[in-house]
């Protein structure tokens, strides 16, 4: 584990927080996409773009 201080925060804690945020965003994205495709017809070829768009939007909202 890496314990160097960076602006008063342990880098390992900062790394863990970033991983937790990423995991949460992925979980939210999968929930949103799952709900959407359960209630709307979608071509299988459109699914990767939908996943990317939802994930990108959630990341942008998180960073705002």
Secondary structure as GFF3:
##gff-version 3
##sequence-region A 1 64
A	DSSP	beta_strand	5	6	.	.	.	ID=ss1
A	DSSP	beta_strand	9	10	.	.	.	ID=ss2
A	DSSP	alpha_helix	11	39	.	.	.	ID=ss3
A	DSSP	three_ten_helix	44	46	.	.	.	ID=ss4
A	DSSP	alpha_helix	47	63	.	.	.	ID=ss5
###
